[in-house]
């Protein structure tokens, strides 16, 4: 995946439920499990870094963790076409 797409996925903390399910199904049906795993690992690492940063700033665990979340990147793509 290109850096721009990966950045958009991280900023949104992943895809919405609908598109996450589609990613899972596509990975199963097209044998693209490695690609889906890379996205999942990248998101997990981003979430951990973001959580640590929030905790260091004094925000209690579980509060405000997704306040900077952007909309699902797939919808952004559809809006362009």
Rosetta blueprint (number, residue, H / E / L):
1 X L
2 X L
3 X H
4 X H
5 X H
6 X H
7 X H
8 X H
9 X H
10 X H
11 X H
12 X L
13 X L
14 X L
15 X L
16 X L
17 X H
18 X H
19 X H
20 X H
21 X H
22 X H
23 X H
24 X H
25 X H
26 X H
27 X H
28 X H
29 X H
30 X H
31 X L
32 X L
33 X H
34 X H
35 X H
36 X H
37 X H
38 X H
39 X H
40 X H
41 X H
42 X H
43 X H
44 X H
45 X H
46 X H
47 X H
48 X H
49 X H
50 X H
51 X H
52 X H
53 X H
54 X H
55 X H
56 X H
57 X L
58 X L
59 X L
60 X L
61 X L
62 X L
63 X L
64 X L
65 X L
66 X L
67 X L
68 X L
69 X L
70 X L
71 X L
72 X L
73 X H
74 X H
75 X H
76 X H
77 X H
78 X H
79 X H
80 X H
81 X L
